[in-house]
Amino acid sequence: MASESYRGVMPELGNYEIHTENVVLDVDGEPMSAYVARPTEAGDHPGVVIAFEMFGLTSYIREVTDRVASLGYVAVAPDFYHRADPGIELKADEDGRRRGFELLDTLTRGGALADVEAAMAYTAADKVAMVGCSAGGHIAYLAAAELGFAATAVFYGGWLTGTELPISRPEPTLSLTPAIAGKLLYLVGDSDHAVPAEQVDRIAAALAGSRHELVVYPDTGHGFFCHQRDSYREGPAADAWRRVTDLFEAELH
């Protein structure tokens, strides 16, 4: 169980000053809240959609959104749980994981894609990328296949090879890989309990021939990018962030 007092070293923000706000977006006639961070500098900025872990739109995800925006992007983190439990923020403990799985069981593939589309539209950008962590990494992988992102960064996205969750049905999300047109960056640790080596091998095989980069960090488990929990690993997190930064610089400009 993660220590609530734990605090790692978050990589420094980029060069852009940012403005943050909470907004309400329309998704099929229903309201969905979203956290938005954008550069204060006037002008057109590419967009990035941020997909949260199973714990909801937490302070950690808001900080990731801020970090992306500080690189010069309009970053939007939608509340994918708006239909079932809007605004919920769960702790990364046993109760939080139990409730997180309950909420993931309410999120359909069509619903998740509609939420992402609303966030994409809000950025009003010609080029849009996506970042997703864990369950959000699955959503990002799915959206990369269905919605045509310029680039996608997936942090240890799980459940891609099966149909355990509604977002992975009717066919496993991994089977949609041939439809991914933009470059995809997949980041995972070699000791990840949610994405074991056999699944990593299947993901690598599915991505073969596409524009992608798959990075496996040694002696690293699930959640290594979250600086608020003791799963954080500073070296892999810093390297992963550099790769995300390089990906967006190359594909969004």
C-alpha positions as a Python dict, from the first residue, in 0.01 Angstrom:
ca = {
    (1, 'M'): (0, 0, 0),
    (2, 'A'): (131, 344, -89),
    (3, 'S'): (229, 580, 188),
    (4, 'E'): (13, 892, 192),
    (5, 'S'): (312, 1098, 307),
    (6, 'Y'): (529, 987, 16),
    (7, 'R'): (640, 1256, -227),
    (8, 'G'): (888, 1200, -504),
    (9, 'V'): (1066, 1451, -723),
    (10, 'M'): (844, 1560, -1009),
    (11, 'P'): (1041, 1663, -1319),
    (12, 'E'): (1058, 2038, -1366),
    (13, 'L'): (790, 2221, -1555),
    (14, 'G'): (853, 2346, -1907),
    (15, 'N'): (914, 2704, -2014),
    (16, 'Y'): (554, 2818, -2058),
    (17, 'E'): (355, 2992, -1788),
    (18, 'I'): (13, 2833, -1765),
    (19, 'H'): (-345, 2908, -1671),
    (20, 'T'): (-562, 2634, -1520),
    (21, 'E'): (-937, 2598, -1482),
    (22, 'N'): (-1219, 2350, -1444),
    (23, 'V'): (-1464, 2344, -1733),
    (24, 'V'): (-1780, 2156, -1826),
    (25, 'L'): (-1798, 1989, -2168),
    (26, 'D'): (-2098, 1845, -2346),
    (27, 'V'): (-2091, 1473, -2422),
    (28, 'D'): (-2401, 1354, -2605),
    (29, 'G'): (-2613, 1612, -2425),
    (30, 'E'): (-2471, 1532, -2080),
    (31, 'P'): (-2223, 1746, -1881),
    (32, 'M'): (-1868, 1623, -1823),
    (33, 'S'): (-1624, 1814, -1610),
    (34, 'A'): (-1263, 1845, -1722),
    (35, 'Y'): (-945, 2001, -1588),
    (36, 'V'): (-772, 2227, -1838),
    (37, 'A'): (-423, 2377, -1836),
    (38, 'R'): (-300, 2600, -2118),
    (39, 'P'): (-14, 2839, -2190),
    (40, 'T'): (-88, 3201, -2106),
    (41, 'E'): (104, 3301, -2418),
    (42, 'A'): (-130, 3392, -2703),
    (43, 'G'): (-128, 3192, -3023),
    (44, 'D'): (-220, 2851, -3155),
    (45, 'H'): (-102, 2560, -2942),
    (46, 'P'): (-133, 2188, -3017),
    (47, 'G'): (-366, 1990, -2792),
    (48, 'V'): (-306, 1697, -2559),
    (49, 'V'): (-575, 1485, -2391),
    (50, 'I'): (-482, 1331, -2054),
    (51, 'A'): (-647, 1004, -1942),
    (52, 'F'): (-640, 925, -1571),
    (53, 'E'): (-566, 607, -1376),
    (54, 'M'): (-852, 414, -1219),
    (55, 'F'): (-843, 659, -926),
    (56, 'G'): (-1012, 943, -1113),
    (57, 'L'): (-916, 1304, -1179),
    (58, 'T'): (-679, 1330, -883),
    (59, 'S'): (-421, 1592, -788),
    (60, 'Y'): (-155, 1374, -951),
    (61, 'I'): (-336, 1379, -1286),
    (62, 'R'): (-388, 1753, -1256),
    (63, 'E'): (-14, 1793, -1201),
    (64, 'V'): (60, 1580, -1508),
    (65, 'T'): (-180, 1803, -1702),
    (66, 'D'): (1, 2114, -1579),
    (67, 'R'): (335, 1963, -1675),
    (68, 'V'): (215, 1891, -2029),
    (69, 'A'): (72, 2243, -2065),
    (70, 'S'): (400, 2396, -1951),
    (71, 'L'): (559, 2250, -2264),
    (72, 'G'): (331, 2467, -2478),
    (73, 'Y'): (17, 2257, -2520),
    (74, 'V'): (-352, 2295, -2439),
    (75, 'A'): (-394, 2000, -2203),
    (76, 'V'): (-738, 1863, -2116),
    (77, 'A'): (-805, 1591, -1857),
    (78, 'P'): (-1166, 1468, -1880),
    (79, 'D'): (-1359, 1307, -1596),
    (80, 'F'): (-1433, 968, -1751),
    (81, 'Y'): (-1641, 877, -1444),
    (82, 'H'): (-1890, 1161, -1501),
    (83, 'R'): (-2174, 920, -1576),
    (84, 'A'): (-2136, 706, -1262),
    (85, 'D'): (-1966, 914, -992),
    (86, 'P'): (-1872, 1262, -1115),
    (87, 'G'): (-1581, 1434, -947),
    (88, 'I'): (-1465, 1135, -746),
    (89, 'E'): (-1099, 1121, -639),
    (90, 'L'): (-991, 787, -496),
    (91, 'K'): (-694, 702, -278),
    (92, 'A'): (-444, 455, -417),
    (93, 'D'): (-525, 192, -156),
    (94, 'E'): (-728, -129, -147),
    (95, 'D'): (-1060, 51, -114),
    (96, 'G'): (-965, 290, -393),
    (97, 'R'): (-874, 7, -627),
    (98, 'R'): (-1196, -179, -546),
    (99, 'R'): (-1405, 129, -622),
    (100, 'G'): (-1190, 207, -925),
    (101, 'F'): (-1266, -132, -1078),
    (102, 'E'): (-1635, -81, -1005),
    (103, 'L'): (-1625, 248, -1192),
    (104, 'L'): (-1424, 105, -1481),
    (105, 'D'): (-1698, -155, -1517),
    (106, 'T'): (-1940, 130, -1594),
    (107, 'L'): (-1723, 287, -1865),
    (108, 'T'): (-1806, 153, -2209),
    (109, 'R'): (-1584, 173, -2514),
    (110, 'G'): (-1827, 409, -2686),
    (111, 'G'): (-1854, 626, -2376),
    (112, 'A'): (-1478, 658, -2335),
    (113, 'L'): (-1431, 752, -2700),
    (114, 'A'): (-1709, 1011, -2680),
    (115, 'D'): (-1537, 1166, -2378),
    (116, 'V'): (-1204, 1180, -2558),
    (117, 'E'): (-1364, 1334, -2866),
    (118, 'A'): (-1519, 1610, -2653),
    (119, 'A'): (-1179, 1684, -2499),
    (120, 'M'): (-1014, 1686, -2842),
    (121, 'A'): (-1271, 1933, -2971),
    (122, 'Y'): (-1220, 2160, -2671),
    (123, 'T'): (-849, 2201, -2750),
    (124, 'A'): (-948, 2359, -3085),
    (125, 'A'): (-610, 2240, -3213),
    (126, 'D'): (-513, 2118, -3558),
    (127, 'K'): (-288, 1851, -3408),
    (128, 'V'): (-378, 1658, -3093),
    (129, 'A'): (-191, 1395, -2894),
    (130, 'M'): (-285, 1188, -2592),
    (131, 'V'): (-122, 1066, -2270),
    (132, 'G'): (-273, 790, -2058),
    (133, 'C'): (-164, 618, -1737),
    (134, 'S'): (-261, 261, -1644),
    (135, 'A'): (-636, 233, -1714),
    (136, 'G'): (-602, 566, -1891),
    (137, 'G'): (-321, 414, -2094),
    (138, 'H'): (-572, 159, -2220),
    (139, 'I'): (-810, 441, -2314),
    (140, 'A'): (-526, 621, -2491),
    (141, 'Y'): (-431, 309, -2688),
    (142, 'L'): (-795, 262, -2787),
    (143, 'A'): (-833, 626, -2889),
    (144, 'A'): (-511, 612, -3091),
    (145, 'A'): (-670, 340, -3303),
    (146, 'E'): (-1014, 496, -3329),
    (147, 'L'): (-961, 872, -3332),
    (148, 'G'): (-638, 932, -3523),
    (149, 'F'): (-406, 1111, -3282),
    (150, 'A'): (-83, 1257, -3415),
    (151, 'A'): (99, 1091, -3124),
    (152, 'T'): (12, 884, -2818),
    (153, 'A'): (207, 813, -2500),
    (154, 'V'): (90, 508, -2304),
    (155, 'F'): (219, 457, -1952),
    (156, 'Y'): (177, 88, -1857),
    (157, 'G'): (-166, 53, -2017),
    (158, 'G'): (-318, -273, -1898),
    (159, 'W'): (-589, -517, -2006),
    (160, 'L'): (-508, -464, -2375),
    (161, 'T'): (-491, -834, -2457),
    (162, 'G'): (-822, -949, -2305),
    (163, 'T'): (-1184, -845, -2265),
    (164, 'E'): (-1205, -799, -1888),
    (165, 'L'): (-1331, -440, -1904),
    (166, 'P'): (-1613, -284, -2108),
    (167, 'I'): (-1356, -61, -2283),
    (168, 'S'): (-1188, -378, -2412),
    (169, 'R'): (-1500, -521, -2574),
    (170, 'P'): (-1622, -668, -2800),
    (171, 'E'): (-1271, -753, -2927),
    (172, 'P'): (-948, -698, -2732),
    (173, 'T'): (-819, -345, -2779),
    (174, 'L'): (-481, -481, -2889),
    (175, 'S'): (-649, -625, -3201),
    (176, 'L'): (-720, -266, -3314),
    (177, 'T'): (-348, -186, -3337),
    (178, 'P'): (-331, -188, -3722),
    (179, 'A'): (-559, 119, -3725),
    (180, 'I'): (-309, 332, -3528),
    (181, 'A'): (-169, 590, -3771),
    (182, 'G'): (22, 826, -3544),
    (183, 'K'): (337, 735, -3354),
    (184, 'L'): (279, 544, -3029),
    (185, 'L'): (513, 538, -2731),
    (186, 'Y'): (454, 253, -2485),
    (187, 'L'): (634, 270, -2148),
    (188, 'V'): (636, -13, -1894),
    (189, 'G'): (848, -169, -1621),
    (190, 'D'): (974, -526, -1638),
    (191, 'S'): (816, -602, -1298),
    (192, 'D'): (473, -460, -1375),
    (193, 'H'): (207, -682, -1219),
    (194, 'A'): (-66, -538, -1444),
    (195, 'V'): (132, -583, -1768),
    (196, 'P'): (339, -901, -1729),
    (197, 'A'): (615, -995, -1971),
    (198, 'E'): (389, -1219, -2178),
    (199, 'Q'): (155, -927, -2244),
    (200, 'V'): (445, -695, -2322),
    (201, 'D'): (562, -946, -2583),
    (202, 'R'): (215, -953, -2739),
    (203, 'I'): (199, -574, -2745),
    (204, 'A'): (543, -561, -2909),
    (205, 'A'): (434, -814, -3173),
    (206, 'A'): (116, -618, -3247),
    (207, 'L'): (310, -294, -3286),
    (208, 'A'): (573, -445, -3516),
    (209, 'G'): (577, -261, -3847),
    (210, 'S'): (401, 47, -3707),
    (211, 'R'): (552, 379, -3600),
    (212, 'H'): (618, 309, -3236),
    (213, 'E'): (867, 295, -2954),
    (214, 'L'): (830, 39, -2674),
    (215, 'V'): (1048, 92, -2368),
    (216, 'V'): (1080, -162, -2085),
    (217, 'Y'): (1254, -34, -1771),
    (218, 'P'): (1448, -289, -1562),
    (219, 'D'): (1367, -343, -1195),
    (220, 'T'): (1058, -123, -1230),
    (221, 'G'): (697, -192, -1140),
    (222, 'H'): (357, -48, -1211),
    (223, 'G'): (291, 319, -1142),
    (224, 'F'): (655, 427, -1168),
    (225, 'F'): (558, 768, -1310),
    (226, 'C'): (341, 874, -1015),
    (227, 'H'): (560, 1095, -796),
    (228, 'Q'): (296, 1093, -519),
    (229, 'R'): (329, 721, -439),
    (230, 'D'): (608, 491, -331),
    (231, 'S'): (580, 308, -664),
    (232, 'Y'): (762, 609, -814),
    (233, 'R'): (1102, 550, -971),
    (234, 'E'): (1286, 873, -1042),
    (235, 'G'): (1521, 741, -1312),
    (236, 'P'): (1259, 567, -1529),
    (237, 'A'): (1013, 853, -1470),
    (238, 'A'): (1265, 1113, -1587),
    (239, 'D'): (1360, 908, -1892),
    (240, 'A'): (994, 847, -1978),
    (241, 'W'): (914, 1217, -1952),
    (242, 'R'): (1205, 1301, -2183),
    (243, 'R'): (1071, 1054, -2438),
    (244, 'V'): (719, 1199, -2414),
    (245, 'T'): (858, 1550, -2457),
    (246, 'D'): (1060, 1442, -2762),
    (247, 'L'): (760, 1259, -2910),
    (248, 'F'): (534, 1563, -2891),
    (249, 'E'): (805, 1796, -3016),
    (250, 'A'): (857, 1575, -3321),
    (251, 'E'): (494, 1494, -3401),
    (252, 'L'): (296, 1805, -3302),
    (253, 'H'): (511, 2078, -3460),
}
